[in-house]
């Protein structure tokens, strides 16, 4: 059995502020330690339930170079660095049996929700067939496109509610309760890790009861971008057009896999600033 654990940072217990999540910030080292420890708890839980499983861990935050390789459970394989196929789901394929989303956050526009956003600050909202979706929904749908169920998410209460709304049978692990964009009531990190380990084991054991989140094509996508020049760049992509004024682009994809890859490109374009 192959299990992919995608690990983000904003949903880790104890983390509430960008100073803990950005490489250029003073408290980033502490954030990396907390993130790596939660990844290890998820790995341990998967292997408690399935000792013979192959566990891949995708570093899925920012530069995709946050997890401390020397501190990661040696039984796992680490997917690190960018750009790479499938972004936050690096390592996912049709042979994967389950996906776990650890340390995830709610979508842009959610609230109260700790450090809520979608991909980066350049994307204000993403709508798939008219439904607003953040990283949780987009990644669960990409896994579902390959027939793989997303069986767990950990993060704040808003992140947990987001996956529950899309995949009701998935296990949700609430490690903190959001009070605002930068505030929460959090479990002690060791309590969060214990809960995550037990929950990961339960999620893997119950994976057959979780249906993959499948979105059939063609797929209609709209994205609201933070600035008009981002729209100017986005419309250079064949098939992407400007709509609803100066900040929204739209495209039609043949299937969700194509839609997901185009969104990864839009997110990257949104980081470019005018010369």
C-alpha positions, 0 to 999 in steps of 0.5 A, a space after each residue: 500500500 502507498 500513502 501520500 501525506 501532504 504537509 502544509 504549515 498554517 494548520 499546524 498546532 501553535 502556528 497563528 502568524 506569518 512570522 512562523 511560516 515564512 523563510 525570511 521571518 524570525 520565528 520560521 525555524 520554530 515553525 519548521 520544527 512544529 511542522 516536522 513533528 506533526 508530519 512524523 506523527 502522521 507517518 507513525 499513525 499510518 505505519 501503526 495501521 499498516 506496517 508494510 505501507 510505503 509512505 511518501 511525504 510531500 512538503 507542501 508549504 511555500 517553497 516546498 523546502 520546510 520539513 527538516 529532512 534529518 528530523 523526518 521519520 526515516 521510514 518515509 520518503 520525502 518529496 521536496 522542492 519546486 516546481 514539480 508535477 502536481 504541486 502540493 501533491 508531489 508523489 501522487 499517482 494512480 497507485 496511491 491508496 490514500 491521501 492525508 492532508 496535514 497542517 492545512 488551512 481554510 480557503 481564502 475568504 473563510 473566517 474566522 480561519 487561521 492564515 486562510 488563503 488559496 495557494 498564495 496572496 495573488 488568488 483571492 478566490 477559485 471557483 470550480 463549476 461555480 463552487 468556491 474551493 481552496 487548497 483542501 478542495 482542490 487537492 482532494 479533487 485532484 486526488 479524486 481525479 486519479 481515483 484516490 480518496 482523501 481520508 484525513 485533514 488536520 488543521 483548525 476548525 474551519 479547515 476541518 469543516 471544509 473537508 467534511 463538507 466535501 468528503 463527509 466520511 474523511 477523518 478531521 483532526 482539529 488541532 486548534 480553534 480559529 478566533 481570527 486570521 491570526 489568532 486561535 485556541 490551540 492544543 498543546 503540540 504534544 496533544 495535537 501530535 498524539 491525536 493526529 497519530 491515532 487519527 491517521 491510523 484510523 483514517 488508513 484503516 477506514 480508507 475503503 469507506 471514503 469515496 474519492 472526490 470526483 469532479 467530471 469534465 468539462 470543468 468550468 473554472 473562474 479565478 479572482 486575482 489580486 491585481 489587474 496586471 496578474 490578469 494581463 499575464 494570465 490571459 497570455 495562456 491559451 484558453 484563459 480569458 478575462 471576465 467580470 471586470 478587471 480581476 477575474 479570469 475564466 477557462 474550461 478544462 477537459 477534466 480536473 487534472 487539466 484544471 488543476 495544472 492550469 491553476 498551478 500555473 496561474 498561482 505562479 504567474 500571480 507571484 510575478 510583479 511588474 518590471 
